Amino acid sequence: MNFVSLIGRIRGYVNETTRLIEVARPEMSDDIENLLIPCKYWTKDAHCLLTKIKEGTMLIIRGRIDKDDKVGIFIIVEQITVVK
């Protein structure tokens, strides 16, 4: 079983159901850009909660890694906490 925990900010869209989360890299170098990780979150009624969160909002995300042909590797979000 895989488990992922991320802290980052909401950025652009990959498609109508997938958002990018910008996560700071752990390296100490200042010239390395942050990671943009695609994330999906679905409820049982196929409603995407990530589309309602404003860009730039800081989040804590917990979920698991998955893969598909269109997006590649992405995170299936199981829990979202908005950091104020």
N, C-alpha and C positions, 0 to 999 in steps of 0.2 A: 504494500500500500504506500502511495506517495502522499506527502503533505507539504503545503507551501504556506508561508506566512510572509506578507509583503507590507511595507509601509511606503506610500507614495502619493502622488497627485494625479488626478484624472487629467488626461490630455485628449487628443483627437479620437476619431472613430476609425476603425478598420472597415466595418460595415454596419448595418442597422442594429446588430445584436452584440457587437464586440467593441469594447473601448480599450484605449491604450492607457496603461498606468505607468507613469514616469517614476522610476526607482533609482535612488542614488547608488552608485557602484561603491563597493567597499575599499577599492584601491585608494591610496593616499595621493595619487597624482592629480593635479588640478586641470590638466589638459584632456582628461578622459571624459567623454559625455556620459550622461545618465542613460540607463537602460529604459527602453519603451517596451513594455510587456503586454501583449493582447490578453484581455480578460473577458469572460462571458459569465453572466448570472441570469438564471432562469427560475421562475416560479412554476408551479404546476399548471397554471393557466397560460403558460408561454409568454409571460410579461417580463420584460427586461428592465430590472431596477436600475442598472447602470446608466441607462439613457436619460434618467431623470436627474442625475447628479450633475451639478455645474462644473465646467472645466476649471481646473485649478484647486478643487476641493481636495484636502488631505484625507486619506483613507487608510485604514488597516484592513487588509484582506486576508482571509484564510480560505484555502481551497486545495485543489489537486491539479496535477499536470495532465493534459490531454493533447491529442494531435488530430488534425484533419488535413485534407488535401488543399483546401483553399487558404487557410490561415497559417498552417504549420503548427508549431507547438504553442499552446496557450494555456491559461489558467481557468479552470471551472471554479467560479467563486461560490463558496458555501456559506460564508459569513462576511458581512460588511459592517465596519464601524467607522462612522464619520468623526474625524478629529477636528475639534473647534479651536 
